[in-house]
């Protein structure tokens, strides 16, 4: 991959990644409801899921999803319901933790946050199809595809990780500023609301 092509990929992908989408909503929701550790574990899951998406796109799964409307809808709605369920769970926990003077529930473990990030990434068929169309603009069919794959995966992982970390730090700082029980409850509601909103966003897009 030529340097100028790689640079164009980095700039274009960075601009696209800054725009809030399901992954940003997920990480922000995790940071607001669970704190910075939950957010960074969620990012780890997102990054692993991103590698899987790039691999699937290169192996032609994106073309299959694009060709099969039924399969696309199955994957899409699985992602919608999964994210809505996570949002509902966070809202329910926030209400239970602070009703009748109850003590705050322990922050969810890192594995749960990582799984949430991973499945948010891979249960987004539009992302797979996007990778198929997007990556083809930067890959040279006459060059070693595996070397280019390694470059693309490394670059995209660093870009997404950095941007999501920025969103997570901002949300976690807001959560850290106020530590009252009432604030914790509303941060839980807000975090869950982000996820429910993201599920609605996914459901409303074709």
C-alpha positions in Angstrom: 0.0 0.0 0.0 1.5 3.3 -1.1 1.9 6.0 1.6 -0.4 8.5 -0.1 -3.2 5.9 -0.3 -2.6 4.9 3.3 -2.7 8.6 4.4 -6.0 9.1 2.5 -7.4 6.0 4.2 -6.4 7.3 7.7 -7.8 10.8 7.1 -11.1 9.5 5.6 -11.6 6.8 8.2 -10.8 9.2 11.1 -13.5 11.7 9.9 -16.1 8.9 9.5 -15.2 7.4 12.9 -15.7 10.7 14.7 -19.4 10.8 13.7 -21.4 9.3 16.5 -22.9 5.9 15.8 -23.8 2.7 17.6 -20.3 2.1 18.9 -20.0 5.7 20.2 -23.4 5.4 22.0 -22.4 2.1 23.5 -19.0 3.3 24.8 -20.6 6.5 26.1 -23.4 4.6 27.8 -20.8 2.3 29.4 -18.8 5.2 30.7 -21.8 7.0 32.2 -23.2 3.9 33.9 -20.2 1.8 34.7 -17.2 4.2 34.8 -13.9 4.4 32.8 -13.0 0.7 33.3 -16.3 -0.5 31.9 -15.8 1.9 29.0 -12.3 0.7 28.1 -13.3 -2.9 28.3 -16.2 -2.1 26.0 -13.7 -0.4 23.6 -11.5 -3.6 23.7 -14.5 -5.6 22.6 -15.4 -3.1 19.9 -11.8 -3.3 18.5 -11.9 -7.1 18.4 -15.2 -6.9 16.7 -13.8 -4.4 14.2 -11.0 -6.8 13.3 -13.7 -9.4 12.7 -15.7 -7.0 10.5 -12.7 -6.2 8.3 -11.9 -9.9 8.0 -15.5 -10.7 7.1 -15.6 -7.9 4.5 -12.4 -9.1 2.9 -13.8 -12.7 2.7 -16.9 -11.6 1.0 -19.5 -11.8 3.8 -20.5 -8.2 3.2 -21.4 -9.1 -0.4 -23.6 -11.9 0.8 -25.4 -9.6 3.2 -25.9 -7.1 0.5 -27.3 -9.7 -1.8 -29.6 -11.3 0.8 -32.2 -8.9 2.2 -33.5 -11.5 4.6 -30.1 -12.3 6.1 -29.3 -8.6 6.3 -32.6 -8.0 8.3 -31.9 -11.0 10.6 -28.4 -9.6 11.6 -29.7 -6.1 11.8 -32.6 -6.8 14.1 -30.5 -9.1 16.3 -28.2 -6.0 16.8 -31.2 -3.7 17.5 -32.8 -6.0 20.1 -29.4 -6.7 21.7 -28.6 -3.0 22.2 -32.1 -2.2 23.3 -31.9 -5.0 25.9 -28.6 -3.7 27.2 -30.1 -0.2 27.5 -33.2 -1.5 29.3 -31.0 -3.5 31.7 -28.9 -0.4 32.6 -32.1 1.6 33.2 -33.6 -1.2 35.4 -30.4 -1.5 37.4 -30.2 2.2 38.0 -33.7 2.2 39.3 -33.3 -0.8 41.5 -29.9 0.5 43.0 -31.4 3.7 44.2 -35.0 2.8 45.2 -35.8 2.5 48.9 -32.3 3.6 49.9 -30.7 0.5 48.3 -26.9 0.5 48.0 -25.4 1.0 44.5 -25.0 -2.2 42.6 -21.4 -3.2 41.9 -20.0 -2.1 38.6 -20.5 -4.7 35.9 -17.5 -6.9 35.3 -15.1 -6.2 32.5 -16.1 -9.3 30.5 -19.7 -8.2 30.3 -18.6 -4.8 29.0 -16.2 -6.3 26.5 -18.9 -8.7 25.2 -21.3 -5.7 24.8 -18.8 -3.9 22.7 -17.9 -6.9 20.6 -21.5 -7.8 19.8 -22.4 -4.2 19.1 -19.7 -4.2 16.4 -20.4 -7.5 14.8 -24.2 -7.3 14.8 -24.2 -4.3 12.6 -24.6 -5.6 9.0 -24.3 -2.0 7.6 -20.8 -1.8 9.0 -19.8 -5.0 7.2 -21.2 -3.8 3.9 -19.6 -0.4 4.4 -16.2 -2.0 4.8 -16.7 -3.9 1.6 -17.4 -0.7 -0.3 -14.9 1.5 1.6 -11.9 -0.8 1.7 -12.1 -1.6 -2.0 -11.2 2.1 -2.6 -7.9 1.8 -0.9 -6.7 -1.8 -1.6 -4.5 -2.6 -4.6 -5.5 -6.0 -6.2 -2.1 -6.4 -7.7 -0.3 -6.1 -4.3 -0.1 -8.6 -1.4 -3.6 -8.6 0.0 -2.4 -10.0 3.4 0.1 -7.2 3.9 -2.6 -4.6 3.0 -5.0 -6.3 5.4 -2.5 -6.0 8.3 -1.9 -2.4 7.5 -5.7 -1.6 7.3 -6.5 -3.5 10.5 -3.7 -1.9 12.5 -4.5 1.6 11.3 -8.3 1.3 11.7 -7.9 -0.2 15.2 -5.7 2.7 16.3 -8.0 5.2 14.9 -11.2 3.8 16.4 -9.5 3.1 19.7 -8.3 6.6 20.0 -11.6 8.2 19.1 -13.7 6.0 21.3 -11.3 6.5 24.2 -11.8 10.3 23.8 -15.6 9.9 24.0 -15.2 7.5 27.0 -12.9 9.9 28.9 -15.3 12.8 28.4 -18.3 10.8 29.6 -16.3 9.3 32.5 -15.2 12.8 33.6 -18.8 14.0 33.6 -19.7 11.0 35.8 -16.8 11.5 38.1 -17.6 15.2 38.7 -20.8 14.3 40.6 -20.8 11.2 43.0 -24.1 11.5 44.8 -26.6 8.7 44.8 -29.0 10.8 42.8 -26.3 11.5 40.2 -25.4 7.8 39.9 -29.0 7.0 39.3 -29.4 9.6 36.5 -26.1 8.6 34.9 -27.4 5.0 34.8 -30.6 6.3 33.2 -28.6 8.4 30.7 -26.3 5.5 29.8 -29.2 3.2 29.2 -30.9 5.9 27.3 -27.9 6.2 24.9 -28.2 2.5 24.2 -31.9 2.5 23.6 -31.5 5.6 21.4 -28.8 3.7 19.4 -31.1 0.8 18.9 -33.8 3.1 17.6 -31.2 4.7 15.3 -30.2 1.2 14.0 -33.8 0.2 13.5 -34.7 3.3 11.6 -31.8 3.0 9.0 -32.1 0.7 6.1 
